[in-house]
Structures are given as structure tokens and as C-alpha cells.
């Protein structure tokens, strides 16, 4: 028996409710900033359980506030709500009702897990302080975290620390992964237009071919990571699109490139961005063309603060045992919770969604969140909350155990 067995037992009794809730959200997916039904469902449940509910934060975000006792401490837990523009191919009885929209990243499960914890914490109130439950819209590239922050999220709902969790296919179901420091990569998006001089394909000497310049730039960009970045650092330069021309006998006037750049260190991020832009401009000029670049910074590096992460790991070990708590690998994917962690200390963790061929990776038409981990995820949030308000993260595990 662990110190948190009471949480597990309480949530086991409502496991069927959590499963039904998750599958209902899965069947009604909504894209970023369109989460009207999901947000209304979240708000209604939080209100029924006694939370102070604030809707419309960051357009469609919801925050539930639960205060208990006179303690001035505060904590924020965050889940994302949006789906993806993917046609579902699971064949499940609760498949998406909306063609072209699908919960292919597990945000339905993230929302259900946090709601499970919300229900338990409202019923038991085994803490003193202010708990802020943040249900975020538009995580999938539309800037939901930034929108909530711009709406005064942390000014209106101050938090000493913020925590978020994401499921991880390929990891044993229910296992928890933590990592101090950089966990997920930054992302910068570049739209590049290379302007040349178009003309007839039979008279290339009268043109400045932007397609050749673009192709040369694509190849030259492959050297950035291999020859400019410290081999002990991580970075990715991806050219995801090269569009130019319509006919075989026409040299186009312009070529379009779309790039994404990723790094796990802020200085490496700056270095890669600078080098990529320099290569694009020089390659274009070498072919008599000119390049214009529109840079859209999408995500910073997601950096977990050390004390908050160590505390979160300790809670995981107390909940499920050290053998099921692992060191998380760094991930070159990006996550907009990084914006929140730039403003407030905290940590982002992974929960295993299950290993094997029946558990496809996220963003796959065959993906589905594993309902068997709903109670585990909800129990973790509840245990973290109770532990947080009993002992600060700076407290050593030995002292926290004695608390």
C-alpha cells in the first residue's frame, strides 16, 4: 500500500465515468479555438463539482479554481483540449462524428484525466491553498498557450508552479517519465520566396532560375546541423515544401520553400536560425536571384525547472513505485506549454500510453488514447496536488516523506 492508495481506490470507483467522458470527447473532436462543446462540457462539470469557473480565456480556454483553507500557496495543472485535422481510421464505436477531425494526439484523454482529478479533489479537499485547473485550447500549432497568457492567465490566476502531462505511445501503459532541464525542442517556421527571372525552358541563359537556386539551397541546408552545430547538441533542419513552376518547358519566376527548425538549446536555436538564413540568401544570390524570408517563431525550448521536476518525480515514485518511474528522453517535437514554463517554474511529464503495434504513435489516423491509463493519470494529478500543498518542491524527498 502506498501513501496514495486512497486516491487510487476513490478513482477506481469512477473509472467507468472517466472512460465514458473520454470517449464522448473523442467522438466530438474540435479544432483549435473551436472547442465550444468541449469547453462547455468542462465548465459544466467543474461548476457541478464546486469550482469557480472562468470561460473564454484565450478565446475558448477554461480555468477552474478551487480554494480550500487559508493557505496562500497556489498550483496550476494544465490539459489541452483540441483535436487535429485528420480523418480517423480506427473503426471504433466512438469514432469521430466529424469527418476530417480527430483526437489523434490524446487531448481527449488529457482532458478526462484532469477532470477525474478535479472531481476527486473537489470531493475530498485534502489540501489547503488555491488550485487552478487550466484547460487550454489550440495546442496544435495555433498558439493557445500564448492566447491564454495574453488574456492574463497568470495575472488572474497566480501559480507558484505549473505542471502538464502528455501520453506517450511506445512506453509501457501508466509508466511516468520525468526530465530536468530541456525536454522538448523549440520550433521556428520559415516561409522563403526565391525570386528569379522566368522564361522559356529552351533559353535558360536569358533567365535566373529560382528553382535551381532553391534546390541548391535545400542541399546546402543539410550541412547546418552536420557542420555548424556542436555534435553534442541536437538540432533539426527540415525543408517540408519546395514549390515552383507548372510546366516542363517554363522556367518559373519564383520558388517557395517552407522550413521548420528545431533545437533543444536557446543558443543553438539562434545559431541554426542565423546560419539557415545566411545560406538561403547566399545560395539565391549565387544564382542571380534574391530571397525574402518570413520567420514565424512557433515554440521556445520546453525547459523543466529542476526543483519542481524532482518533486514531481518523487510524487510519481510514491504513487506507483520507482520501478515504473523513468528518465524521459529528450524529444525533438515541440509543445506550446513551453510558453507557460517561460513565465512560471514547473514541469512537463509523460505517461505511457502502451507499447506494441496496437498503440500507434500520435498524429496517426489509427491512434487512440488508452482508457486503461485514465485512473493512473488522474491519480497522479491528485497525488501531486495533495503533496504540493503539504510540502514545497524545494523540500528534499526525505523531508517530504516525513511531512
Number of C-alpha atoms within 10 A of each C-alpha: 7 12 10 19 14 13 22 18 13 14 22 16 11 14 19 14 14 22 20 14 19 25 22 17 23 26 19 20 29 26 20 24 20 17 22 17 14 25 22 15 14 23 21 13 16 24 15 11 15 16 22 15 18 15 16 14 21 22 19 24 29 25 28 23 20 21 19 14 11 9 12 11 17 20 21 24 21 22 25 29 34 30 28 22 17 15 17 23 14 14 9 12 8 15 20 24 13 13 12 12 21 32 32 26 25 26 26 28 30 25 25 29 29 28 23 25 24 25 21 21 21 17 11 10 14 16 18 20 19 22 26 24 26 26 28 30 34 27 23 19 13 15 21 27 25 20 20 24 17 13 15 14 20 17 10 9 18 18 20 13 21 24 26 22 23 22 26 26 25 16 18 15 20 23 24 29 23 23 23 19 17 19 26 26 28 27 25 20 19 20 15 21 23 25 23 25 16 19 18 14 16 10 11 14 10 12 19 24 26 29 26 18 27 28 16 17 20 20 10 14 21 15 15 18 19 12 9 12 17 11 10 5 11 18 21 19 21 14 18 9 11 16 13 19 16 9 9 9 12 15 25 23 19 23 22 19 21 17 18 20 21 26 29 27 22 15 10 19 23 11 15 23 21 11 16 21 17 12 18 25 19 16 23 27 16 11 18 16 24 20 22 15 15 11 15 12 13 18 22 25 28 27 24 25 20 17 18 22 22 21 24 28 25 23 26 24 17 19 23 20 13 15 9 16 21 16 13 15 13 14 15 18 14 22 25 25 28 26 20 22 22 15 12 18 19 28 30 27 22 23 24 21 26 22 15 10 9 12 19 20 18 17 17 18 18 18 21 29 26 19 20 14 22 28 27 23 27 27 29 27 28 25 24 23 24 18 22 23 20 16 17 15 21 13 14 15 17 9 10 18 14 8 10
